Amino acid sequence: MRRLPGDPGPLRRVRYTLGFRLPRENLDWVRHDLTDAGWRTRLVVRHIALMIPVSLALALLPGPWWVRLMVALLAFMASTLTVAVSADDLRRSRLHRHGLEVPPGQRR
């Protein structure tokens, strides 16, 4: 897989995943990430990568093993479903945060 112009390094990708704004030199990459085919899948996969450590931390809380497992699964599944359902709004917000607009012809 070839790197795109303005492709952020690993630390900037982590910041981007956490919702922070990237510098101007990464705007082409952000535009591609949020408007190219597969943007919805990338958004959900990024969220899953973020939720795995959170769910593991929830599973380490004290209590019976089945309660800890259910709490971790509930957090993971509920947040992933929420991100999948509101992907259009999340994309629009992230585009706005970077000073970009949704391309014409794509969903608002």
LINLIN-V736833 format. One record per pair of residues at least 24 apart in sequence whose C-alpha atoms are under 10 Angstrom apart, sorted by sequence separation. I is the first residue (numbers start at 1). J is the second residue. D is the distance in whole Angstrom. If there is no record, write none. Layout:
i->(I/I)
j->(J/J)
d->(D/D)
This chain:
i->(4/5/6/51/52/4/7/51/3/7/17/50/51/5/4/18/48/51/4/17/18/47/48/51/16/17/48/14/17/18/47/48/13/17/47/45/48/14/44/47/44/47/44/44/45/43/44/43/40/41/44/40/43/41/40/43/39/40/43/39/40/40/39/34/34/35/34/33/34/34/35/34/33/31/30/31/30/34/35/31/35/27/30/34/35/31/34/30/31/19/27/31/35/26/27/31/21/27/20/21/24/19/22/23/24/21/22/20/21/16/19/20/21)
j->(28/29/30/75/76/29/32/76/29/33/43/76/77/32/32/46/76/79/33/46/47/76/77/80/46/47/79/46/49/50/79/80/46/50/80/80/83/50/80/83/81/84/82/83/84/83/84/84/83/84/87/84/87/87/87/90/87/88/91/88/90/91/91/88/90/91/91/91/92/94/95/95/95/94/94/95/95/100/101/98/102/95/98/102/103/100/103/100/101/90/98/102/106/98/99/103/94/100/94/95/98/94/97/98/99/97/98/97/98/94/97/98/99)
d->(8/7/8/8/7/6/10/6/9/10/9/10/9/10/9/9/8/8/10/6/9/10/9/8/10/7/9/9/9/8/8/7/10/7/7/9/10/9/7/8/9/9/10/7/10/8/6/8/10/9/8/8/7/9/7/9/9/8/8/10/10/8/9/10/10/9/6/10/9/8/9/7/10/10/9/8/8/10/10/9/7/10/8/9/7/7/10/9/9/10/7/9/8/10/9/10/8/8/9/10/8/8/9/9/10/7/7/9/6/10/9/10/10)
